[in-house]
Structures are given as structure tokens and as C-alpha cells.
Amino acid sequence: MVSTEALFRIADAAEEAGNYDLALRSFERGASLGDSMCLCRLAYLFDVGIGVDPDKVAAMRLYRRAWRIDRDTVAGANIAILYREQKNWRQTFRWWQRVAGLGDGSANLELAKCYLRGQGVRRDPQAALRCLAAAEGSIYITEYERELARRLLGRLRPRGLNSC
């Protein structure tokens, strides 16, 4: 029996080395066996055009399969990004909600941006504050994003109030 973990490692190393044919074949094999990580990386190859012509439709289909298998947050975030590229704000917002619901701090930051801009949802600074606080406290966020969340929180918090 073929190990999807081994296929993923082979594909990852092949991609890193620039052997995109091997990477594509290995990710495809792992994806055909239902591995969400292989599906997600295969989707990414199509999304950005690594070793293949860019194909956003195929990328979306593969990201959705990865999401259905195990609610993969990377897949969900990339679905949101694809909708954002299409300027489909409502779907962008809905997908950020799904991913944020799994505790992803980066998704909470993106939700806050939607609330602040009124993209896909009615403008709501209070909801943005809640999302930013969740983002700032999450372990699933980059330091850059955490700092951005802090800056946005600083702008939104009422002046003259001390935090405890």
C-alpha cells in the first residue's frame, strides 16, 4: 500500500528541487487516494501555475475537495482568496467565517477587514473589534498579521480607555 505521507514528502521535495513533473504526479497520486494535504498542494500548483498552466477552476475544485475531507484551513483560506480575486465579497466573507470558526487567527483578521470595509457584510466596527481580538490572541497567525491586528485594534478602541 502506498503511503500518502511518503507521496507528499516526495512531491514536496521534488517541487523544492524544481522537478515539477514528479511533484505534480506525486501530489496527484496522493490526491487520488484522498489525502487533503496532497489535494491542497496540487490545488496550489494549479492556482499559481507551478509546473502547469494556471487554472483557477481546477484549483477551486481541488481546494473544495480538501475542505470536504477534513475542513483543511489552508484549503478554506485559499477558497476565500479565490473568491476575493473574483471580487465575490459575499462568498469571500462566508469562507473567512468558516475558517475563523476553526480558530484560525489569520482568518479572523481577514473577517475584521471585511467588517471594516463592508465587503460581503454590513460594515460593523464592533464585530471587527471582536475578530481582531480573536486574531491577536490566536496561535494560528503570523507575527506580521498579529501586529497588523494590534494596529487596527489601536485605531478602533475608544481613546482614553486603559486596557486591563
Salt bridges, closest charged atoms under 4 A:
GLU5 OE2 - ARG9 NH1 2.79
ASP12 OD1 - ARG41 NH2 2.83
GLU15 OE1 - ARG41 NH2 2.55
ASP47 OD1 - LYS56 NZ 2.69
GLU85 OE1 - LYS56 NZ 3.21
GLU110 OE1 - ARG84 NH1 3.05
GLU110 OE2 - LYS113 NZ 3.21
GLU136 OE2 - ARG150 NE 3.01
GLU143 OE2 - ARG146 NE 3.29
